[in-house]
Amino acid sequence: MAVKISRLDDRLIHGQVVTSWLTSFGIQQIIIVSSRVAGDEVQEAVLKMSVPGDTKLRIFTPERFLEIALNKPINRETLLLFDSVYDIEKVVQGGYHLEKLNIGGLRLIEGRTQLTKQLSVTEEERACFKRLLEKGVDIEIRMVPSDQKIMLKEVI
């Protein structure tokens, strides 16, 4: 499998993703798995403009991603990008093996409690993360590759 990194970031594609993660991992393709973004023509257009010209971008719902990924190997060096822990859980429950997950950020908004500088969660999101940890997903919090890793299991 050519997925180099799986990342959760509610901002999806932004400067840190483009300048740090794509370069550090030699990413050729970004696959966004998002119930919120897939099918939203405006959001998809904005995201496509944010990606360097030599990087392919695909956007799928979790269900469509599973249909494809479970039947056809990913061959390009890929960043698998999510904006919701719920979509990650759908993908894992659907049979996709996610060994590691990087959390780049879930912003502090009303209803969330801040766990670290980069990560704030609702009680439902906390429970979802705990279920992913129980399933054996190794989850780290790190905004850019050069940052010190914080293991989610230590702060959840």
C-alpha positions as CSV (number, residue, x, y, z in Angstrom):
1,M,0.0,0.0,0.0
2,A,1.3,3.4,-0.9
3,V,-0.5,5.5,1.8
4,K,2.5,7.2,3.4
5,I,0.5,9.1,6.1
6,S,-3.1,9.3,7.3
7,R,-4.0,12.6,8.8
8,L,-6.9,14.2,10.6
9,D,-7.0,18.0,10.2
10,D,-10.3,20.0,10.2
11,R,-8.6,22.5,7.9
12,L,-7.8,19.8,5.4
13,I,-5.4,21.4,2.9
14,H,-3.4,24.4,4.0
15,G,0.1,25.7,4.1
16,Q,1.5,23.2,6.6
17,V,0.1,20.3,4.6
18,V,1.5,21.6,1.3
19,T,4.9,22.8,2.5
20,S,5.7,20.2,5.2
21,W,3.9,16.9,4.8
22,L,3.8,16.6,1.0
23,T,7.6,17.3,0.8
24,S,8.6,15.2,3.8
25,F,6.8,12.1,2.5
26,G,7.2,12.6,-1.3
27,I,3.4,12.7,-1.7
28,Q,2.1,12.4,-5.2
29,Q,-1.6,12.2,-4.4
30,I,-4.0,13.4,-1.7
31,I,-7.2,11.4,-1.0
32,I,-9.6,13.4,1.1
33,V,-12.2,11.2,2.8
34,S,-15.0,13.5,4.0
35,S,-18.8,13.1,4.4
36,R,-18.9,16.9,4.6
37,V,-16.8,17.9,1.6
38,A,-17.5,15.1,-1.0
39,G,-20.1,16.3,-3.4
40,D,-19.9,19.9,-2.4
41,E,-18.8,21.5,-5.7
42,V,-17.6,24.8,-4.1
43,Q,-15.5,23.1,-1.4
44,E,-14.0,20.6,-3.9
45,A,-13.1,23.5,-6.3
46,V,-11.4,25.4,-3.5
47,L,-9.4,22.4,-2.3
48,K,-8.3,21.6,-5.9
49,M,-6.9,25.1,-6.2
50,S,-4.9,24.6,-3.0
51,V,-3.0,21.6,-4.2
52,P,0.3,21.9,-6.1
53,G,-0.1,21.2,-9.8
54,D,1.9,18.0,-9.7
55,T,-0.2,16.5,-6.9
56,K,-3.4,14.6,-7.7
57,L,-6.4,15.2,-5.5
58,R,-9.3,12.8,-5.0
59,I,-12.3,13.4,-2.7
60,F,-14.6,10.6,-1.6
61,T,-17.2,9.9,1.0
62,P,-16.1,7.2,3.4
63,E,-18.4,4.7,1.7
64,R,-17.0,5.4,-1.8
65,F,-13.5,5.3,-0.5
66,L,-14.1,1.8,1.0
67,E,-15.6,0.6,-2.3
68,I,-12.4,1.6,-4.1
69,A,-9.7,1.0,-1.5
70,L,-10.8,-2.4,-0.5
71,N,-10.8,-3.6,-4.1
72,K,-8.0,-1.7,-5.8
73,P,-4.6,-1.0,-4.2
74,I,-3.4,2.6,-3.9
75,N,-0.2,2.8,-5.9
76,R,0.8,6.5,-5.7
77,E,2.6,7.9,-2.7
78,T,-0.6,9.1,-0.9
79,L,-1.7,11.4,2.0
80,L,-5.0,10.1,3.3
81,L,-6.7,13.2,4.7
82,F,-9.8,13.3,7.0
83,D,-11.6,16.3,8.6
84,S,-13.7,14.2,11.0
85,V,-12.9,11.4,13.4
86,Y,-16.3,10.0,12.6
87,D,-15.3,9.4,9.0
88,I,-12.1,7.7,10.2
89,E,-14.2,5.4,12.3
90,K,-16.5,4.6,9.4
91,V,-13.5,3.7,7.3
92,V,-12.0,1.5,10.0
93,Q,-15.3,-0.2,10.8
94,G,-15.8,-0.8,7.1
95,G,-12.7,-2.9,6.9
96,Y,-9.9,-0.6,6.0
97,H,-6.7,-1.2,8.0
98,L,-5.4,2.0,9.4
99,E,-2.2,1.4,11.3
100,K,-1.3,4.9,12.2
101,L,-3.0,8.3,12.3
102,N,-1.6,11.8,12.6
103,I,-3.8,14.5,14.1
104,G,-2.8,17.9,12.8
105,G,-5.6,19.7,14.4
106,L,-9.2,19.9,15.6
107,R,-9.9,23.5,16.6
108,L,-11.3,24.6,19.9
109,I,-14.9,25.6,19.2
110,E,-18.0,25.7,21.4
111,G,-18.7,22.3,22.9
112,R,-15.1,21.1,22.7
113,T,-12.6,20.7,25.5
114,Q,-8.9,21.4,24.7
115,L,-6.6,18.4,25.2
116,T,-3.5,19.9,23.6
117,K,-2.7,23.0,21.6
118,Q,-3.7,21.2,18.4
119,L,-6.5,19.0,19.6
120,S,-9.9,19.9,21.1
121,V,-12.7,17.3,21.3
122,T,-16.4,16.9,22.2
123,E,-17.3,14.0,24.5
124,E,-18.5,12.0,21.4
125,E,-15.2,12.7,19.6
126,R,-13.3,11.5,22.7
127,A,-15.3,8.3,22.7
128,C,-14.7,7.8,19.0
129,F,-10.9,8.3,19.5
130,K,-10.9,5.8,22.4
131,R,-12.6,3.2,20.1
132,L,-10.0,3.7,17.4
133,L,-7.2,3.3,20.0
134,E,-9.0,0.1,21.2
135,K,-8.9,-1.2,17.6
136,G,-5.1,-0.8,17.6
137,V,-4.8,2.5,15.6
138,D,-1.5,4.2,16.7
139,I,-2.5,7.9,17.0
140,E,-0.1,10.8,17.3
141,I,-0.7,14.5,17.6
142,R,1.8,16.6,15.5
143,M,1.2,19.7,13.4
144,V,4.3,19.4,11.2
145,P,6.8,16.6,10.8
146,S,9.5,18.4,12.8
147,D,7.3,18.8,15.9
148,Q,7.6,16.5,18.9
149,K,5.0,13.7,18.8
150,I,2.3,13.6,21.5
151,M,0.7,10.2,21.7
152,L,-3.1,10.5,21.9
153,K,-3.4,7.7,24.5
154,E,-1.4,9.9,26.9
155,V,-3.9,12.9,26.8
156,I,-7.2,11.3,26.0
